[in-house]
Amino acid sequence: MVVDPLTAYLSGVDTAKDGAVRPMVTALNQLAMKEGVTIIALIHLNKAQQMEALYRVSGSLAFISIPRVAYLVAPAPDDPERRVLASLKFNIGPTPSPLAYRIGVSGVIWDSEPCALDARQLLGAPEPAHGKSPKLEQAKDFIRMCLDHGPQASVRVQDAARNHGIADKTLERARLDLGVLSHRSGGLAGSGEWVWSLPKAANDMTTLDESLMNSPLTPKAANGFEETAI
C-alpha cells in the first residue's frame, strides 16, 4: 500500500509534534502487521540543508523513528535525469548500496552497478568544518531537531540520542555548546522533571505542550519528486 504523501491524510494533526504523529504512524504499523502488507509512505523533506540527511524528513521524528526502513530518492548532482535511491535508515539487515535509475519511455531503467553517492552527497549536506567533530555536530543537529518545535523533557531527548548512537558525553557537550537551557517543570521530586529548551524558547515554558512531555522520543528507524523520503 502506497500513501502519497502521508501528510495529506493527516488533516488536523500537528505533524511537527511527536505526540500527535506517533499514534498515526503506529496505527499504520499495526495495520501492516494485521493485513500482511507492506506500507510505503512518502513525505517531503525540510529545507535545513545544514542538517544530517536523516533529520531532513519534515515534521516529527516519529515519521522516521517508527518505520524500520527509510529511503531517500533524489536526483544525482551531476545528472538531473538520473535518480538515486539511497538508504536513510535500514534496521532489518546490512545497509544496501545506493541504486541509480532513469525513467524512460519503457519505464524505470536501473543502472547495472551500485551508485557511489550516499544520502549526504545527494542532499548537498556540508562536510563537517575542519577541526570539528562529526559526532559533536551530529549531536547538535539532533538537539536542534528535538527542541526546534518547543521544550522537551531532558530524559526523553537523552534516551532518543542513545537510541540513535549518540553518547551521553557528546550530547552534553553539544547541549553546552548550543546554550540549551534546563528548567524544572511540574513540581519537585517524582512529580516533575527537567526540561530542555533552546535559548529562543526560554520565554515559552508556560506553554509547554503536555502531549510532547508524555510521549517518548525514540529515533531508531514529497509530492516534491526530486527529494522524497520513504
C-alpha positions as MATLAB code, in Angstrom:
seq = 'MVVDPLTAYLSGVDTAKDGAVRPMVTALNQLAMKEGVTIIALIHLNKAQQMEALYRVSGSLAFISIPRVAYLVAPAPDDPERRVLASLKFNIGPTPSPLAYRIGVSGVIWDSEPCALDARQLLGAPEPAHGKSPKLEQAKDFIRMCLDHGPQASVRVQDAARNHGIADKTLERARLDLGVLSHRSGGLAGSGEWVWSLPKAANDMTTLDESLMNSPLTPKAANGFEETAI';
ca = [
       0.000    0.000    0.000;
       1.398    3.361   -1.040;
       0.428    6.545    0.834;
       1.465    9.572   -1.206;
       2.086   11.846    0.556;
       1.453   10.686    4.111;
       0.767   14.194    5.423;
      -2.185   14.577    3.033;
      -4.034   12.009    5.140;
      -3.232   13.628    8.497;
      -5.682   16.513    8.347;
      -5.954   18.228   11.715;
      -2.782   16.575   13.039;
       0.127   18.792   14.068;
       2.808   16.919   12.135;
       5.589   18.770   13.973;
       4.630   17.196   17.313;
       5.812   13.726   18.221;
       2.830   13.101   20.486;
       0.389   13.811   17.651;
       2.211   11.895   14.911;
       3.261    8.756   16.791;
      -0.279    7.288   17.207;
      -0.973    7.734   13.491;
       2.257    6.090   12.331;
       1.880    3.340   14.930;
      -1.624    2.631   13.604;
      -0.183    2.179   10.086;
       2.387   -0.223   11.508;
      -0.345   -2.241   13.210;
      -2.388   -2.293   10.002;
       0.600   -3.638    8.055;
       1.126   -6.463   10.554;
      -2.572   -7.333   10.736;
      -3.128   -7.440    6.964;
       0.291   -8.777    5.994;
       1.102   -5.896    3.665;
       3.992   -3.520    3.134;
       3.160    0.156    3.560;
       5.251    2.717    1.696;
       4.633    6.265    2.923;
       6.095    9.251    1.074;
       6.879   12.517    2.828;
       8.542   15.836    1.990;
      11.969   16.874    3.205;
      12.594   20.074    5.117;
      14.853   22.869    3.858;
      17.524   22.596    6.569;
      20.438   21.798    4.279;
      22.940   22.093    7.112;
      21.465   19.087    8.893;
      22.293   15.403    8.588;
      20.264   13.618    5.918;
      18.312   11.570    8.479;
      16.943   14.761   10.071;
      15.779   16.252    6.763;
      12.420   14.460    6.971;
       9.798   17.153    7.603;
       7.935   17.248   10.876;
       8.195   14.980   13.880;
      10.990   12.459   14.389;
       8.238    9.848   14.748;
       7.994    9.737   10.945;
      11.488    8.243   10.858;
      11.735    6.548   14.276;
       8.867    4.060   13.935;
       9.481    2.621   10.416;
      12.213    0.001   10.170;
      13.410    1.274    6.780;
      13.660    4.742    5.237;
      14.976    5.631    1.791;
      15.842    8.888    0.068;
      15.037    9.461   -3.601;
      16.864   12.421   -5.151;
      18.448   13.484   -8.460;
      22.148   12.866   -8.932;
      24.035   16.194   -8.620;
      25.940   15.605  -11.858;
      22.950   14.431  -13.914;
      19.384   15.700  -13.159;
      17.894   12.971  -15.362;
      19.449   10.298  -13.168;
      17.751    9.495   -9.849;
      19.290    7.708   -6.867;
      17.637    5.504   -4.257;
      19.772    5.708   -1.095;
      19.203    4.334    2.390;
      18.500    6.783    5.224;
      17.813    4.045    7.766;
      17.853    0.247    7.465;
      17.144   -1.721   10.646;
      16.388   -5.119    9.115;
      19.855   -6.102    7.923;
      23.070   -4.760    6.348;
      22.574   -1.362    4.740;
      22.132   -1.803    0.974;
      24.198    0.124   -1.553;
      22.540    3.109   -3.271;
      20.981    2.350   -6.649;
      20.618    4.744   -9.601;
      17.937    4.728  -12.285;
      16.373    6.700  -15.096;
      12.778    6.962  -16.233;
      12.423    6.131  -19.903;
       9.552    5.513  -22.292;
       9.527    1.856  -21.249;
       9.504    2.638  -17.512;
      12.215    2.566  -14.863;
      15.697    1.647  -16.142;
      18.083    0.685  -13.338;
      21.857    1.090  -13.576;
      23.694   -2.217  -13.665;
      26.170   -1.165  -10.945;
      25.591    0.291   -7.429;
      25.841    4.068   -7.156;
      28.681    5.684   -5.188;
      26.576    8.635   -3.961;
      25.208    8.486   -0.416;
      22.281   10.421    1.093;
      24.505   13.230    2.387;
      26.015   13.834   -1.036;
      22.626   13.723   -2.731;
      21.240   16.417   -0.435;
      24.336   18.579   -0.608;
      24.884   18.471    3.162;
      28.153   20.245    4.020;
      31.143   18.320    5.277;
      31.992   18.966    8.947;
      34.235   22.014    9.256;
      37.946   21.342    9.732;
      38.776   20.673   13.364;
      35.165   19.952   14.336;
      33.997   16.542   15.499;
      31.429   14.994   13.129;
      29.798   13.243   16.095;
      29.530   16.515   18.013;
      27.973   18.274   15.013;
      25.558   15.378   14.611;
      24.588   15.688   18.281;
      23.975   19.424   17.834;
      21.759   18.779   14.808;
      19.878   16.156   16.811;
      19.245   18.558   19.707;
      18.073   21.289   17.333;
      15.661   18.867   15.699;
      14.274   17.691   19.055;
      13.829   21.178   20.504;
      13.037   23.240   17.427;
       9.278   22.945   17.952;
       9.372   23.557   21.689;
      10.783   22.347   25.020;
      11.212   18.632   25.656;
      11.822   16.528   28.775;
      15.582   16.072   29.028;
      15.315   12.356   29.811;
      13.397   11.764   26.576;
      15.950   13.629   24.486;
      18.751   11.677   26.185;
      17.034    8.333   25.609;
      16.371    9.218   21.976;
      20.014   10.216   21.486;
      21.219    6.901   22.919;
      18.905    5.028   20.572;
      20.487    6.976   17.741;
      24.031    6.096   18.828;
      24.910    9.459   20.395;
      26.961    9.110   23.571;
      25.851   10.911   26.739;
      29.114   12.902   26.951;
      28.793   14.001   23.321;
      25.182   15.041   23.865;
      26.088   17.031   26.971;
      28.930   18.811   25.192;
      26.581   19.641   22.309;
      23.981   20.941   24.783;
      26.517   23.267   26.385;
      27.842   24.485   23.029;
      24.297   25.337   21.899;
      23.446   27.080   25.169;
      20.450   24.800   25.767;
      18.533   25.869   28.868;
      17.431   23.427   31.565;
      14.279   24.104   33.614;
      12.394   22.188   36.263;
       8.760   21.615   35.282;
       5.795   20.022   37.044;
       6.889   20.185   40.670;
       9.504   18.559   42.851;
      10.866   15.015   43.048;
       8.758   12.429   41.219;
       6.024   14.908   40.348;
       8.218   16.883   37.962;
      11.073   16.561   35.504;
      13.844   18.576   33.919;
      13.050   20.153   30.563;
      15.437   21.379   27.885;
      14.736   24.310   25.595;
      16.654   26.294   23.019;
      17.585   29.822   24.121;
      14.941   31.352   21.840;
      12.268   29.262   23.635;
      13.214   30.361   27.126;
      10.107   32.537   27.435;
       7.764   29.824   26.191;
       7.938   27.465   29.179;
       4.415   28.307   30.313;
       3.060   26.919   27.044;
       4.891   23.603   27.191;
       2.871   21.045   25.235;
       1.768   18.216   27.545;
       1.405   15.784   24.668;
       5.106   16.145   23.910;
       6.020   15.721   27.534;
       4.101   12.466   27.767;
       5.240   10.816   24.544;
       8.747    9.320   24.248;
      11.160   10.301   21.503;
      12.784    7.119   20.205;
      14.501    7.573   16.849;
      15.834    4.199   15.678;
      14.428    3.943   12.458;
       7.309   14.630   -1.348;
       4.954   15.413   -3.564;
       8.274   17.033   -4.468;
       9.527   14.090   -6.543;
      13.029   15.489   -6.619;
      13.612   14.867   -2.912;
      11.454   12.191   -1.362;
      11.855   10.155    1.798;
      10.113    6.797    2.006;
];
